Amino acid sequence: MPKRGETKRAGIIEVAELAGVSRQTVTRAMNDMPGISAQTKRRVLEAAEQLRYRPSRFGRELVQQSARSLGLIVSDLANPYFSELASEFAKIAAANQWALVIIEKHPGPDTGWEQLRTLVGQVDAAIAYTDLAPHDIDRIFGSLPLVLLDAAERTLNALSPSRPRSAVNIDLAPGLAAVLDHLVGSGRSRIALVDIRYPTDESVRRETFARLVRDRGREPVVIEVEAGDDDLLVGRRAVQIAFDAPHPPDAIIAFNDMSAFGVLKELRVRDLAVPEACAVVGIDGLKIGVFVEPELTTLRLDFAAFAQLAFDEVVNMCATAPGAPQPPIRRHVSHELVVRQSG
């Protein structure tokens, strides 16, 4: 029985046949070696692009034709969110006999380009958290099958329709609705959301929260904090802003679990009891949430299901013949409210 994602991959012979040249000429063109004309080199590279042929620096031509490799691009492996997610991808890749290559692409339009280009030349497909502009995504990844994680809708809409692209996004609405109903039901009257201010004006989190709060007959309270390198400090700064204001909240939904830990820390410094003075809710459902005091109420993401959806999209794209139409696919996952001591 064939393994998941096992489809015959184009090799150097297929590229040579399509370009009408010898295998040696393909090798020269792909490695930018002298001895061939610019026109021939262009013809070879176009054939390789069409067939998604990517010679490996690790000698993939020496292994089975069915062997495949997956690139995973995350922002920061020191962040438990990305390390937990990467762990799930590692399990899925191993179970399906795919090699997994993980790199960090830190936020910023001018960082990590060479790493990305190197990765694209080594793998058969990629899954990425990225803040790159759509034209940069298309330029760097080319015809490589790519699944974007939690990408903005305007980014997805601006990608080239001729490239193999899919997305798995997180639908915040069901989880935020559940936690708002829980907090209102427990008597909270001033519920604030911590939102990180990024260079873009778009914030799906803030817009979704505001709509849901207004649906419940209340005015939304949003604590905006400048983006920084440390989500713990984001949480502490949010409490400083909120409790130095005339009407502090009695419940805080943090940007994520890491910033929620910062919220808990700053409330403790101010001698404000949790949840009596202020309830605290995180977003992500990190495993370490049960090891803080009080244990963190959170919107838990099913990391295994999230990773599996993205991997399934990779398999589907790799099984599609090169050049065949591949309309972009959007998949969605939602959070589950987990009530613990903090809220």
Buried (B, 14 or more C-beta within 10 A) or exposed (E): EEEBBBBEBBBBEBBBBBBEBEEEBBBBBBEEEEEBEEEBBEBBBEBBBBBBBBBBEEEBEEEEEEBBBBBBBBBBBEBBBBBBBBEBBBBBBEEBBBBBBBBBBEBEEEEBBEBBEBBBEBBBBBBBBBBBEBEBBBEBBBBBBBBBBEBBEEBBEEBBEEBBBBBBBBEBBBBBBBBBEBBBEEEBEBBBBBBBEEEEEEBBBBEBBBEBBEEEEBEBBBBEBEEEEEBBBBBBBBBBBBBEEEEBBBBBBBBBBBBBBBBBBBBEEEEBEBBEBBBBBBBBBBEEBEEBEBBBBBBBBBBBEBBBBBBBBBBBBBEEEBEEEBEBBEBEBBBEBBBBBBB
